[in-house]
Amino acid sequence: MDPILTTLLAVLFAIIVLLISCIRIVPQSKAYVIERLGVYSTTWQTGLHMKWPLIDRIAKIVSLKEQVVDFPPQPVITNDNVTMQIDTVVFFQITDPKLFAYGVERPLQAIENLTATTLRNIIGELELDHTLTSRDTINTKVRVILDEATDPWGIKVNRVELKNIIPPSEIQDAMEKQMKAERQRREAILRAEGEKASKILVAEGLKESQILAAEGEKQSQILRAEAVREQKIREAEGEAQAILCVQQAMAESIRLINQAAPEEGYLLLKKLEAVAKMADGKATKLIVPSELQGIAGLAAGIKEITADPRPAPKPATQAQTKEQ
């Protein structure tokens, strides 16, 4: 084979390989920082790109995703001189690949040191109790300070979270005792409230029972009064019915007598019976009609005859008894 042709083929193959090696495809959420002859040239975004061989160089590949960094615990001192350990979690995102590539050396270490310094400044102004109850406030303050400080580095801090706040062991023991005492206090309060509610329910039940008993007694008295009234009404109605029946019987007897047209002898006999009834009474004077005066005299005579005018014999004395 001709050496010249072989050389040309080799050179052509090398050129093709070199061109292929200069083709770059930037994936999603990535950015390439390109230098040309050692100087920043451009930033490649997502897509197909071609660099000049032996001139352009990919200086840094930057991820545009949100990243999470968990920093180890940092010792901090509160305003009341309590040393505690606090570890933080920082969520950040690279917004400018050029500034991130040339802004600061080892940016993650820079963020860690900046976070520790910011925490010491903020916690140093707070007391222990306020520190334990102000996580949201501390998170917000740290995020604002970090975001402002990392902006020249092409980094945006989205969120900062205090993962753990670890006070000294003696403080933890005191806090546990305080929490135990608080739980016991709440338990005593709940027990007292339960007993109070129970007593209230018992009293309400007793009150309701007394009210029901009083209502029952009242209803019983009303029913008894209604029964007595009904009995009296029925007795009065019975007496009235009896009187009515007697009067009706008398009226019926009179009607029958009138219908029978009694003779004079029968009427005279009835008159004598009436005079005899009057003579049997306790009255000392009798007033009778003129046509019955003769009959009345006869009745008075009969009364005098039947009455014993002699006085009752007196009991004999002892002397008279001896004489006899």
Long-range contacts (C-beta under 8 A, 24 or more apart in sequence): 18-53, 19-53, 21-53, 22-50, 22-51, 22-52, 22-53, 22-56, 23-48, 23-49, 23-50, 24-48, 24-49, 24-50, 24-51, 24-58, 25-49, 29-63, 29-64, 29-65, 30-61, 30-62, 30-63, 30-64, 31-61, 31-62, 31-64, 31-94, 31-97, 32-58, 32-60, 32-61, 32-62, 32-97, 33-58, 33-59, 33-60, 33-61, 33-62, 33-97, 33-98, 33-101, 34-58, 34-59, 35-59, 40-98, 40-101, 40-102, 43-97, 43-98, 59-101, 60-97, 60-100, 60-101, 62-94, 62-97, 62-100, 62-101, 63-94, 64-93, 64-94, 64-97, 65-93, 66-91, 66-92, 66-93, 66-158, 67-91, 67-92, 67-93, 67-94, 69-108, 69-111, 69-112, 70-163, 71-112, 71-115, 71-116, 73-164, 73-166, 74-115, 74-116, 74-119, 74-120, 76-119, 76-120, 76-123, 76-124, 77-120, 77-123, 77-124, 78-123, 78-124, 78-126, 78-127, 78-128, 78-131, 79-124, 79-125, 79-126, 79-127, 80-127, 80-128, 82-128, 82-167, 82-168, 82-171, 83-168, 84-123, 84-128, 84-131, 84-165, 84-166, 84-167, 84-168, 84-171, 85-164, 85-165, 85-166, 86-119, 86-123, 86-162, 86-164, 86-165, 86-166, 87-162, 87-163, 87-164, 88-115, 88-119, 88-142, 88-160, 88-161, 88-162, 88-163, 89-160, 89-161, 89-163, 90-115, 90-146, 90-157, 90-159, 90-160, 91-157, 91-158, 91-159, 91-160, 91-161, 92-150, 92-155, 92-156, 92-157, 92-158, 93-155, 93-156, 93-158, 94-154, 94-155, 94-156, 95-154, 95-155, 95-156, 96-154, 97-154, 98-154, 99-152, 99-153, 99-154, 100-153, 100-154, 100-155, 101-154, 103-152, 103-153, 103-154, 104-153, 107-150, 107-153, 107-155, 110-150, 110-153, 111-146, 111-150, 111-155, 111-157, 114-145, 114-146, 114-149, 114-150, 115-142, 115-146, 115-160, 118-142, 118-145, 118-146, 128-167, 128-171, 131-165, 132-165, 132-167, 135-162, 135-165, 138-162, 268-295, 271-295, 272-299, 275-299, 279-303
